Amino acid sequence: MALTSRDRVGVDLRGIGDAARAAARARQITLAAFAREALVEAMGRPSSPPEVIAFEFGRVEIVKLTLRLRELEAEALILNATGLGLSYGEYVGRLVRQAPLPMPAAERAADRAALMASCDNLAALSVDLAALMRLLRMGKSGEVEKYRRRIETVDLEIRRHLDRVSALIAVRSSTCRH
């Protein structure tokens, strides 16, 4: 039986709710799983383990989950997920898996902007070095003076760039915020 979507049914338990919940608890399954097994049994099918039932009903990798949270907890979830640039599901999933959380989106944007500015600075330095080398090859030593100060600090500029890149890489590779 191939299904393209999951069917849902609301059941009015009309006074048997406590007994049904107790029976489900006794079997250590949810009320929904208990009801599903009862329906399978009512159809005359042999009782199947939960994995087979889930497979028969078109189990998918991503499922919808509804959470009931206190208002402040819900607001915190929304703020935290949004601040990290994650969907609510991805945020909760990472917490459940104890997977590393990314740096906040604003910090990532600031890091990216700083790295781009540093790369732009190195690109400008490369242009200046190429111009200096052209002047030296042409024997125009008088015009070389305007590049002297820039060349004197080239090691500092490159070291500053490499330090920034190294710090960003270290933060990204060790980010394990739970």
Number of C-alpha atoms within 10 A of each C-alpha: 6 7 10 8 10 9 7 6 6 5 9 8 10 6 8 10 13 10 11 15 17 13 15 17 13 9 11 11 13 13 17 13 15 18 15 15 19 12 13 14 13 11 9 8 10 10 14 13 9 14 9 11 16 14 10 13 15 14 15 10 5 7 8 6 6 6 7 7 10 9 9 9 11 13 12 12 17 15 13 16 20 15 15 17 17 18 14 15 14 13 20 14 12 16 14 10 9 12 14 14 17 20 17 15 15 12 13 16 12 11 16 13 12 15 17 12 13 19 15 12 15 16 12 12 17 13 12 16 16 12 14 21 13 13 15 14 10 9 11 12 11 9 12 15 12 11 13 11 9 14 16 10 11 15 11 11 17 16 12 13 19 14 12 16 17 12 13 15 12 11 13 13 10 9 14 13 11 12
